[in-house]
């Protein structure tokens, strides 16, 4: 879950920026169809992002060996787009 650091809510940015914000810079990835508000495939892994009241729910389907690197990059991009500090929280 990617959320704002201060009030633990959904970090808002305009929906036409989803590719720019949720597709990690520096990674070879492509947008794909599937569940979620935004979904990408990178290195054989599919990552879906869904806007929830509590933040961006991120689901990684496949090899999770680079998941932390991916989520840290996207969290930085979300924070920049939302204009406020953000954090990510791993949910089990």
N, C-alpha and C positions, 0 to 999 in steps of 0.2 A: 504494500500500500504506500503510495506516495502522497504525502499530505503536507499542509503548511505546518511549520514548526511552532508558531505562536498559538494558534487556536485549533489545530488538528482538524482542519477542514479540507475540502476539495480546492486545490489551487486552480483558479479559473484563468483561462485564456481563450481567445476566440477560436471557435471550432475549425475555421479555415486554416489554422496554423498547426493542426494535429501532425501532419507529416514532418514539418520543420521541428516540432518540439518532441514528439514521441518516437521518432526514428533516430537512433543515436548517431551523432556525428563521429566519423572515424571508423565506422563499422560498415561492412558491405551488407546491405539488407534491402529488402523490397517489401512494399506493402502487398498484402494478400487478403483475399476475402475469407471471412469466417466469423465466429462469435466475437463479441466485444465491439466497442466503439471504434477501435483502431487496432490493426493486427499487422505484424511484420514477420518475415522469415529471414533468419540470418544463420549461416553455418549449420543448416539442417534443423534449427530450432525455431519454433513459432512462439511469438510473444503477443499476447492480447492485452489491451488496456481498456478498461471500462470506467467511465466517470460515475462515481458513487458520491453520496453526500459526505462521506468521511475521507474521500480522496480518490486518487486513481488506483483502482485495483489492477494489479499486474499479475498475469498468469503466464508462467513459462512452461511450455510443453516440449520436453526433450532434454538433451544433455544440459545439466545445470552447472557445469564446471566454470563457466565464465559469467554466470548469472549476476554475481555481485558487481563485477566490472560494468556490465550492461546497465544495471539498475542505478548505479552511482552516476553514470554519464547522463542517463535520462533524467534523473532527479535534478542534476545541475541545470539541464535545459528547461525543465518545468519551472524551477525557481526563477530563472532569468525571464521566462515568458510571463509568469504570474507577477513578477516584480516584488517577491517576498521570499524569505528563506523557507526552504522545504526540507523534509526528511523522508527517509523510507523506513518502513517497519515491516519486518518479515512476519507473516501470519502463518500459523501451522494449520 
